[in-house]
Amino acid sequence: MSLSSKQTRHLRGLAHHLKPIVQIGGRGVTVSLIGATDDALESHELIKVKLGDIEDRKEVREAAEKLSEETGSDVVQIIGKTIVLFRQLDKESAYTLP
């Protein structure tokens, strides 16, 4: 699902107060990390992912794209070392998108 700019703005506002649920360490995006991210998205729909050892913006973007692709989610926002991901549940979603 591709988010419109209005939907992205709405989700950024909702994600502002969230704490990171998943943290990426020095090993980068691994199979177990993808599984943990997928589980977090299944439970929460909108999550923050914190990157630890990655300094380069390009690497942050690549990690966000890989997580998004592997989990079927959308990248809502990237700020510094924090990625916001969203995957709407089909049934009884907690988030109503504009």
C-alpha positions as CSV (number, residue, x, y, z in Angstrom):
1,M,0.0,0.0,0.0
2,S,1.3,3.4,-0.9
3,L,0.6,6.2,1.4
4,S,-0.5,9.7,0.3
5,S,1.1,12.8,1.7
6,K,-1.9,13.5,3.8
7,Q,-1.9,10.0,5.3
8,T,1.9,10.2,5.9
9,R,1.4,13.5,7.7
10,H,-1.3,12.0,9.8
11,L,0.8,9.0,10.8
12,R,3.8,11.1,11.6
13,G,1.7,13.0,14.1
14,L,0.5,9.8,15.7
15,A,4.0,8.3,15.8
16,H,5.5,11.4,17.5
17,H,4.9,10.1,21.1
18,L,5.8,6.5,20.4
19,K,9.0,4.9,21.8
20,P,11.1,2.7,19.6
21,I,10.0,-1.0,19.8
22,V,12.8,-2.5,17.7
23,Q,16.5,-1.7,17.7
24,I,19.0,-2.5,15.0
25,G,22.5,-3.2,16.3
26,G,25.9,-3.7,14.7
27,R,24.8,-6.8,12.7
28,G,22.3,-4.7,10.7
29,V,19.1,-6.1,9.3
30,T,19.1,-9.8,10.0
31,V,16.4,-12.5,9.5
32,S,15.6,-12.4,13.3
33,L,15.3,-8.6,13.2
34,I,12.9,-8.8,10.3
35,G,10.9,-11.4,12.3
36,A,10.8,-9.1,15.3
37,T,9.8,-6.1,13.2
38,D,7.0,-8.2,11.6
39,D,5.7,-9.3,15.0
40,A,5.8,-5.7,16.2
41,L,3.8,-4.5,13.2
42,E,1.3,-7.2,13.7
43,S,0.7,-6.1,17.2
44,H,1.0,-2.3,16.9
45,E,0.6,-1.4,13.2
46,L,2.7,1.8,13.7
47,I,6.2,1.4,15.1
48,K,9.5,3.2,15.6
49,V,12.7,1.4,14.8
50,K,16.0,2.7,16.3
51,L,19.3,2.2,14.6
52,G,22.3,1.9,16.8
53,D,25.7,1.7,15.1
54,I,24.7,3.0,11.7
55,E,26.0,6.6,11.0
56,D,25.6,7.0,7.2
57,R,22.3,8.4,6.0
58,K,22.5,6.1,3.0
59,E,22.8,3.0,5.2
60,V,19.8,4.2,7.3
61,R,17.7,4.6,4.1
62,E,18.8,1.2,2.9
63,A,17.9,-0.4,6.2
64,A,14.5,1.3,6.1
65,E,13.8,0.1,2.6
66,K,14.9,-3.5,3.4
67,L,12.7,-3.6,6.5
68,S,9.8,-2.1,4.6
69,E,10.1,-4.5,1.7
70,E,10.6,-7.6,3.9
71,T,7.7,-6.8,6.2
72,G,5.2,-5.4,3.6
73,S,5.1,-2.1,5.5
74,D,5.4,1.5,4.4
75,V,8.2,3.9,5.6
76,V,6.4,6.8,7.1
77,Q,9.4,8.8,8.2
78,I,13.1,8.7,8.8
79,I,14.6,11.1,11.3
80,G,18.3,10.7,12.1
81,K,18.6,7.1,13.3
82,T,14.9,6.5,13.8
83,I,12.5,4.9,11.2
84,V,8.8,4.9,11.5
85,L,7.0,2.0,9.8
86,F,3.3,1.4,9.2
87,R,1.4,-1.7,8.1
88,Q,-2.4,-1.5,8.4
89,L,-4.2,-4.6,9.6
90,D,-7.0,-5.8,7.4
91,K,-9.4,-6.4,10.2
92,E,-10.2,-4.0,13.0
93,S,-7.4,-1.5,12.4
94,A,-6.6,0.9,15.3
95,Y,-5.8,3.7,12.8
96,T,-8.2,5.4,10.4
97,L,-6.4,7.0,7.6
98,P,-7.7,10.2,6.0
